[in-house]
Amino acid sequence: MKAKSTVLITGASTGIGAVYADRFAKRGHDLVLVARDLARLEALSERLRRETGANVDILQADLTDEVELAGVESRVRDDARIGILINNAGASAAGGFADQTPDDVAKLISLNTTALTRLVSAVTPRFVKAGEGSIINIASVVGLAPEFGLTVYGATKAFVLFLSQGLQLELGPKGVYVQVVLPSATRTEIWERSGRDVNTLPAVMEVDELVDAALVGFDRRESVTIPPLPDADQWKVFDAARQSMIPNYAQVHAADRYQPEKALAS
Ligand SMILES: NC(=O)c1ccc[n+]([C@@H]2O[C@H](COP(=O)([O-])OP(=O)(O)OC[C@H]3O[C@@H](n4cnc5c(N)ncnc54)[C@H](OP(=O)(O)O)[C@@H]3O)[C@@H](O)[C@H]2O)c1
């Protein structure tokens, strides 16, 4: 029987990534865990080796550091055992846009979008050649709702959603499965790390429930998984509205409301 593929998980030292590590180890996969905090990665890998017998490798890396990111890129590019990439590492930033410095926003973009995209780019040729492989990208419902006021964070997550949808169209026919997961507020350190008290939020999902739900979507080969959304048809209606506009973009002339003579008259 073919061995189960190894799973590389970014941001595996705590939170959502650590639960993914636990679940995939219990499913019989070997792991490569990536994050900055070596002590936490070692503690998790020791527990998982002991409890599940999985082989667990650690790659200590700051994904906002070009050189360290390049090391992780090489690993996903060259290690043919890695058949599942989970792009989970991410952060939010404290305050509103006016409080954030150019360096704050650049760091967020670098972790949440650039690192994620580079890792997908590094692994894709190998997956396409093999005609198989899975990519799980962790986005957020914030990427659908500028109303939440997490503007740059939400913009990075909208990028992850768009990227994943584009990859689904491009890579799906080549045998590569891409899932994008949109959690809502989940009890992890991300809130504290970005200066927010999770206990002030109206509703918070526990991290085990979030990951187990996301894995139900993964097992169904769902493309977009929104664990907290009660009515899946709402997403379908939203996406259908978006798609219904596509044929209308091909126009030689601007819409009537932008014709200067008509705009003046109205
Ligand atoms: N929790 C929520 O409410 C929520 C909601 C929607 C989406 N999400 C998304 O879910 C994903 C996981 O977040 P979480 O809630 O589990 O957050 P978390 O508990 O803060 O964990 C974030 C993980 O990313 C790693 N990380 C952070 N900065 C890094 C860097 N520069 N280089 C490498 N690793 C880095 C952290 O490890 P080290 O500190 O050891 O590096 C940690 O393992 C993120 O993409 C987040 O945007 C979370």
The ligand as a Gaussian input file, in Angstrom:
#p B3LYP/6-31G(d) Opt

LIG

0 1
 N       -8.057000      32.653000      15.483000
 C       -8.931000      33.288000      14.705000
 O       -9.893000      33.925000      15.187000
 C       -8.765000      33.220000      13.211000
 C       -9.854000      33.561000      12.418000
 C       -9.721000      33.517000      11.037000
 C       -8.527000      33.119000      10.470000
 N       -7.471000      32.805000      11.265000
 C       -6.208000      32.438000      10.610000
 O       -5.779000      31.176000      11.080000
 C       -4.371000      31.061000      10.941000
 C       -3.770000      30.540000      12.238000
 O       -3.966000      31.505000      13.234000
 P       -4.226000      31.165000      14.761000
 O       -5.518000      31.768000      15.121000
 O       -3.972000      29.737000      15.026000
 O       -3.102000      32.120000      15.373000
 P       -1.969000      31.877000      16.476000
 O       -2.494000      31.040000      17.589000
 O       -1.431000      33.233000      16.777000
 O       -0.903000      31.021000      15.672000
 C       -0.206000      31.567000      14.596000
 C        0.859000      30.595000      14.158000
 O        1.628000      31.221000      13.124000
 C        3.001000      31.223000      13.511000
 N        3.655000      32.443000      13.060000
 C        3.337000      33.718000      13.348000
 N        4.207000      34.568000      12.780000
 C        5.114000      33.791000      12.109000
 C        6.255000      34.061000      11.332000
 N        6.678000      35.316000      11.125000
 N        6.943000      33.027000      10.804000
 C        6.537000      31.755000      11.009000
 N        5.448000      31.431000      11.729000
 C        4.750000      32.441000      12.271000
 C        2.990000      31.163000      15.035000
 O        4.154000      30.519000      15.530000
 P        5.459000      31.227000      16.125000
 O        5.028000      32.387000      16.955000
 O        6.104000      30.118000      16.884000
 O        6.253000      31.622000      14.923000
 C        1.808000      30.232000      15.276000
 O        2.199000      28.897000      15.150000
 C       -3.873000      32.465000      10.548000
 O       -3.636000      32.507000       9.157000
 C       -5.035000      33.357000      10.907000
 O       -5.076000      34.540000      10.146000
 C       -7.556000      32.830000      12.625000

